[in-house]
Amino acid sequence: MFLLYQLIMSLILLVSPLIIIYRILNKKEDTKRYIEKFSIHTKKRRVGKLIWFHCASVGEILSILPLVKYYEKNKTIDQILVTSVTLSSSKVFKKYNFKKTIHQFFPIDHIFLVNKFLNYWKPSLSIFVDSEIWPYMLKKLDNKNIPIILLNGRITYKTFKKWIIVRSFAKSIFKKISFAYPQNLETKKYLKKLSVKKINLIGNLKYAESYEKNTSHTSNNLKSIFKNKNVWVASSTHDDEEVFCARTHLELKKRVRNLVTIIIPRHIHRVKNILQMLKKFNLKIALHSSKIKNLKNADIYIVDSFGDTKVFHKIGSSVFLGGSIIKGKGGQNPLEAARFGAKILHGPNVDNFTDVYKLLKSLNVSKKIKSPNELASSIIFKKNKITGNKIKKIGDKILKKTINELDTLINNEPKKNLSFGIINTQVFTHICYPQ
């Protein structure tokens, strides 16, 4: 099966230049750094111990930032490598000025490129975040006796059904994972079925607050701009959801004065299309990049920059999470906005965050909506700091436990007081579903 997989990857490698050109033309690829995907590094490896985090995109990058910040201070680690797949994740990471942490794009999972990548970077420990499973990379890491950690692992029923089609191949891959830390009970169950031996359920790392450089100056400037406005936020919106939000704005405007709707598209290369779609509503639109200081007549404020979502989550008392109206997207992470005490509003499609929404619903923080009218009637303009603090405390506990686990692995100390393969459901319930 590995042979067939490599034949497929060889075909992908052959057509990859055309794919890269297409993606560059559509502003989905870095015009200079795309070579990293062919294992041509653009950063130098330092001498000494290197640990490696691999993430898929923005959400996973943000989830490990507290860990990166912590390990930046660890003197036994000489360098931290973070890899990801998407252009947006690289732009978000660029905003953080770490001293010994660098970013590169993950190489195509081909035998030649993987070998070249590992021979150059030589990680002491590899940490794959969320659902990033690349067969040949894991095979080669295992051959080189480099520990493989699955951190904040997530496998949905849909993903599991795909893996189980090639059951023996899947098991041969997953059994190479040294330690797995799933983010929920469902993932733990599937990992066990896929032959992962050492599993410890800590909780979802995305509950922890992501590290940020000092943004107080930016936050204060924005607060002054929106000071006399009634603001709500539509975050990580996808195709057509901006139209949904524009209709919500028109409905809400009938009864709310000085209303501004902040839209943060999931992919900012769509901004031109969004502006075109919203023309028919005759709404006055301001772009974040224009650095406008007077929103006297503005209806819609579009955030057309990377890495500024958190600042706007601090401002909004109600946040609608995108990717939840359209089928197949599975929703976006609501935890950052919830940590700031915002009311979370979402559509019916939130399969990616089922457990998170169970918690938010139990805290009376979230509400499912199906129409612009329903969304408009659910928006409030006052934060709930009490529930925000509850979520922060959950995140702090999970982050502390995660660091304790990784410290043991990084420092090559023997494992203590761990019952791998056994779920402590009482601990999990206490952390993720507090009273």
C-alpha positions in Angstrom: 0.0 0.0 0.0 2.9 2.3 0.7 4.1 1.7 -2.8 0.8 2.7 -4.3 0.7 5.7 -2.0 4.1 6.8 -3.3 3.1 6.3 -6.9 0.2 8.6 -6.3 2.4 11.2 -4.6 4.9 10.9 -7.5 2.1 11.8 -9.9 1.2 14.8 -7.7 4.8 15.8 -7.7 4.9 15.8 -11.5 1.9 18.1 -11.8 2.7 20.2 -8.7 4.4 23.0 -10.7 1.1 23.6 -12.5 -0.8 23.5 -9.2 1.7 25.9 -7.6 1.4 28.4 -10.5 -2.4 28.2 -10.3 -2.3 28.8 -6.6 0.1 31.8 -7.0 -2.2 33.4 -9.5 -5.1 33.0 -7.0 -2.9 34.4 -4.2 -3.0 31.2 -2.3 0.8 30.5 -2.4 3.9 32.5 -1.5 5.6 33.7 -4.6 9.1 33.1 -3.1 8.7 30.6 -0.4 6.7 27.9 -2.3 10.1 26.2 -2.9 9.9 25.1 0.7 7.2 22.6 -0.3 9.9 21.0 -2.4 12.2 20.7 0.6 14.3 23.7 -0.4 14.8 25.5 2.9 14.8 29.3 3.2 15.9 29.3 6.9 19.1 27.9 8.5 19.1 25.1 11.0 21.0 26.0 14.2 23.4 23.6 15.8 21.9 21.7 18.7 18.5 20.4 19.7 15.5 21.1 17.5 11.9 20.3 18.2 9.3 20.4 15.4 5.6 21.4 15.5 3.5 20.7 12.3 0.2 22.4 11.9 -2.3 22.5 9.0 -3.4 26.1 9.1 -4.2 29.2 11.1 -6.3 27.6 13.9 -3.6 25.0 14.7 -0.8 27.6 14.6 -2.7 29.7 17.1 -3.3 26.7 19.4 0.4 26.1 19.8 1.5 29.7 20.3 1.4 29.4 24.1 3.6 26.3 23.8 6.1 28.1 21.5 6.3 31.0 23.9 7.0 28.7 26.8 9.7 26.6 24.9 11.4 29.8 23.7 12.6 30.1 27.3 13.8 26.5 27.5 17.6 26.7 27.3 17.9 23.0 26.4 16.2 23.7 23.1 18.3 25.5 20.5 15.7 25.9 17.8 11.9 25.4 17.3 10.7 24.6 13.8 7.0 25.2 13.0 5.6 24.0 9.6 2.2 24.5 8.1 0.5 24.1 4.7 -1.4 27.3 4.0 -0.3 30.8 3.1 -2.6 32.4 5.6 -1.0 30.5 8.5 2.5 31.7 7.5 1.3 35.3 7.4 -0.2 35.0 10.8 3.0 33.4 12.2 5.0 36.2 10.7 3.4 38.7 13.1 5.1 37.1 16.1 8.8 38.0 16.7 10.2 34.8 18.2 13.9 34.5 18.8 14.6 30.9 18.1 11.4 29.8 16.4 11.2 29.7 12.6 8.4 28.8 10.1 8.7 26.7 6.9 6.1 25.2 4.6 5.5 21.4 5.0 7.0 19.4 2.1 5.0 17.3 -0.3 4.8 13.8 1.3 7.1 12.2 -1.3 9.9 9.8 -0.4 12.6 12.1 -1.9 11.3 15.3 -0.4 10.7 13.8 3.0 14.2 12.3 3.2 15.7 15.6 2.2 13.6 17.5 4.7 14.5 15.2 7.7 18.2 15.0 6.7 18.4 18.7 6.9 16.3 19.6 10.0 17.0 16.5 12.1 14.3 17.1 14.7 14.7 15.5 18.2 10.9 15.4 18.6 8.1 15.7 16.0 4.7 17.1 17.1 1.8 16.8 14.7 -1.2 19.0 15.7 -4.9 18.2 15.3 -5.5 15.8 12.3 -2.3 16.1 10.4 -1.3 12.6 9.4 1.1 12.2 6.5 2.0 8.5 5.9 5.5 8.6 4.5 6.6 11.3 6.9 5.5 9.2 9.8 7.1 6.1 8.3 10.5 7.9 7.9 10.3 9.5 11.4 9.7 6.0 12.9 12.6 4.6 10.9 14.9 7.3 12.3 13.6 6.7 15.9 12.4 10.2 16.2 9.4 10.3 18.6 6.1 11.2 17.0 3.5 13.1 19.1 -0.1 13.6 18.0 -1.0 16.7 20.0 -4.6 17.9 20.4 -5.6 15.1 18.0 -8.9 15.2 16.2 -10.5 12.5 14.2 -14.2 12.8 13.2 -16.5 9.9 12.3 -16.3 11.1 8.7 -12.4 11.0 8.7 -12.4 7.6 10.5 -14.7 6.0 7.9 -12.2 7.1 5.2 -9.2 5.6 7.1 -11.0 2.4 7.8 -11.4 1.8 4.0 -7.7 1.0 4.0 -7.7 -0.5 7.5 -4.4 -2.3 7.4 -2.6 0.6 5.8 -4.1 3.0 8.4 -3.1 0.8 11.3 0.5 0.6 10.0 0.6 4.4 10.0 -1.1 5.2 13.3 0.8 2.6 15.3 4.0 4.6 14.6 2.6 7.4 16.8 4.6 7.4 20.1 2.1 9.3 22.2 -1.3 10.7 21.4 -3.1 13.4 23.2 -6.7 13.6 21.7 -8.9 16.6 22.2 -12.1 14.7 22.9 -13.5 11.2 23.7 -14.6 10.5 20.1 -11.0 10.9 18.9 -9.6 8.7 21.7 -12.0 6.0 20.6 -11.0 6.1 17.0 -7.2 6.3 17.8 -7.5 3.2 19.8 -9.3 1.4 16.9 -6.5 2.6 14.6 -3.8 0.8 16.8 -2.4 3.8 18.7 -1.2 2.3 21.9 -0.3 5.3 24.2 -3.2 7.7 24.6 -3.8 10.3 27.3 -6.9 12.5 27.2 -6.0 16.0 28.5 -8.6 18.2 26.8 -8.8 20.6 23.8 -5.7 22.8 23.7 -7.8 25.4 21.8 -9.4 26.3 25.2 -6.1 27.9 26.1 -5.5 31.6 25.3 -3.2 32.0 22.3 -0.1 34.0 22.8 0.1 37.5 21.3 2.6 40.2 21.1 1.6 43.5 22.6 -1.5 44.7 20.8 -2.8 47.1 23.5 -2.0 50.1 21.3 -3.9 48.7 18.4 -6.8 47.7 20.6 -7.0 51.1 22.2 -7.1 52.8 18.8 -9.9 50.5 17.5 -11.9 51.0 20.7 -11.7 54.7 20.2 -12.9 54.3 16.6 -15.9 52.1 17.7 -16.5 53.9 20.9 -19.9 55.3 20.1 -21.0 52.4 17.9 -23.1 49.3 18.5 -20.8 46.6 17.2 -21.2 42.9 16.4 -18.7 40.7 14.7 -19.0 38.0 11.9 -15.8 36.0 12.2 -14.1 33.6 9.8 -16.9 33.9 7.2 -17.0 31.8 4.0 -18.7 32.1 0.6 -22.1 33.7 0.8 -22.0 34.1 4.6 -21.2 37.8 4.1 -24.5 38.2 2.2 -26.2 36.5 5.2 -24.5 39.0 7.5 -25.5 42.0 5.3 -29.1 41.0 5.5 -28.8 40.6 9.2 -27.3 44.2 9.4 -30.3 45.6 7.4 -32.7 43.9 9.7 -30.9 44.9 12.9 -30.5 48.5 11.7 -34.3 49.0 11.8 -34.1 49.1 15.6 -30.5 49.7 16.6 -28.8 53.1 16.0 -25.1 53.6 15.2 -24.8 50.0 14.1 -21.5 48.6 12.6 -21.1 45.1 11.4 -17.5 43.9 11.5 -16.8 41.1 8.9 -13.6 39.1 9.2 -13.4 36.8 6.1 -11.7 33.4 6.6 -9.7 34.1 3.4 -8.9 37.7 2.8 -8.1 37.1 -0.9 -11.9 37.0 -1.3 -12.3 40.7 -0.3 -12.9 41.9 -3.8 -15.6 39.3 -4.4 -17.2 40.2 -1.1 -17.3 43.9 -2.0 -18.9 43.0 -5.3 -21.5 40.8 -3.6 -22.5 43.5 -1.1 -22.9 46.2 -3.7 -26.6 45.4 -4.2 -27.4 46.2 -0.5 -26.3 49.9 -0.8 -24.3 49.7 2.4 -21.4 51.9 3.1 -18.3 49.7 3.5 -15.0 50.5 5.2 -11.8 48.4 4.9 -9.5 47.9 7.8 -6.5 48.4 5.6 -7.7 52.0 4.8 -7.0 52.9 8.4 -10.1 55.0 8.5 -10.6 57.0 11.8 -14.2 58.1 11.4 -16.9 55.5 11.0 -19.8 58.1 11.2 -21.6 56.7 8.2 -20.1 53.2 7.9 -22.4 50.1 7.9 -19.9 47.3 7.3 -16.3 47.2 8.4 -14.3 44.5 6.6 -11.0 43.2 8.2 -8.8 42.6 5.2 -5.6 41.7 7.0 -4.1 38.6 8.6 -3.7 38.0 12.3 -6.0 40.8 13.7 -9.0 38.6 14.6 -8.3 38.6 18.3 -8.4 42.4 18.5 -11.9 42.4 17.1 -13.0 39.5 19.3 -12.1 41.7 22.2 -14.4 44.4 20.9 -17.5 42.4 19.9 -20.1 41.4 22.5 -21.8 39.1 20.0 -19.8 37.1 17.5 -21.2 35.0 14.7 -18.8 32.2 13.7 -18.6 31.5 10.0 -18.3 28.2 8.2 -21.5 27.2 10.0 -24.2 28.2 7.5 -22.7 26.4 4.5 -22.8 22.6 4.6 -19.4 20.8 4.5 -17.3 23.4 6.3 -17.9 22.2 9.8 -17.7 25.6 11.5 -14.8 27.6 12.9 -13.3 27.8 16.4 -15.6 29.9 18.8 -13.3 29.7 21.9 -11.3 32.8 21.4 -14.4 35.0 21.2 -16.0 33.2 24.1 -12.9 33.8 26.3 -13.6 37.5 25.9 -17.2 37.1 27.2 -18.9 37.3 23.8 -22.2 35.7 23.0 -21.5 33.0 20.3 -23.9 32.7 17.4 -23.6 30.0 14.8 -25.4 28.1 12.0 -26.4 24.4 12.1 -23.1 23.0 10.7 -20.5 22.9 13.5 -19.3 19.3 13.3 -15.7 20.4 13.8 -16.5 21.7 17.3 -19.3 19.5 18.6 -17.7 19.1 22.1 -16.9 22.8 22.4 -20.4 23.8 21.6 -21.7 21.4 24.2 -19.8 23.3 26.8 -20.8 26.7 25.5 -24.4 25.7 25.4 -24.2 24.4 29.0 -22.8 27.8 30.0 -25.7 29.5 28.1 -23.1 31.3 25.9 -24.0 30.0 22.4 -27.1 29.9 20.2 -27.8 28.2 16.9 -29.5 30.4 14.3 -30.8 29.6 10.8 -31.8 32.9 9.3 -30.7 36.6 9.1 -33.8 37.6 11.1 -33.0 35.0 13.8 -29.4 36.2 14.0 -30.5 39.9 14.2 -32.8 39.1 17.1 -30.1 37.2 19.0 -27.4 39.9 18.9 -26.6 41.6 22.2 -24.2 44.5 23.0 -23.0 43.5 26.4 -20.2 41.0 27.3 -20.5 38.3 29.9 -17.1 38.4 31.7 -18.1 35.6 34.2 -18.4 32.9 31.5 -15.4 34.3 29.7 -13.3 33.7 32.9 -14.7 30.2 33.3 -13.5 29.3 29.8 -10.1 30.9 30.5 -9.7 28.7 33.6 -10.4 25.6 31.6 -7.8 26.6 29.1 -5.2 27.3 31.8 -5.7 23.8 33.2 -5.4 22.1 29.8 -2.3 24.2 28.9 -0.6 23.3 32.2 -1.2 19.6 31.7 0.0 19.7 28.1 3.2 21.4 29.1 3.8 18.9 31.8 3.4 16.1 29.3 5.7 17.6 26.7 8.3 18.6 29.3 8.6 14.9 30.1 9.1 14.0 26.5 11.4 16.8 25.6 13.6 16.4 28.6 13.7 12.6 28.0 12.5 11.9 31.6 10.7 8.6 32.4 6.9 8.9 32.4 5.3 9.3 35.8 1.8 8.8 37.0 0.3 8.3 33.6 -2.3 5.7 32.6 -2.0 5.6 28.9 -4.9 4.0 27.1 -7.3 4.6 30.0 -9.5 7.7 30.0 -10.1 9.4 33.3 -13.6 10.6 32.5 -14.1 12.4 35.8 -11.1 14.6 35.1 -12.2 15.2 31.5 -15.7 16.1 32.6 -14.4 18.4 35.3 -12.1 20.2 32.9 -14.4 20.5 29.9 -17.8 20.6 31.5 -17.4 22.5 34.8 -20.4 23.1 37.0 
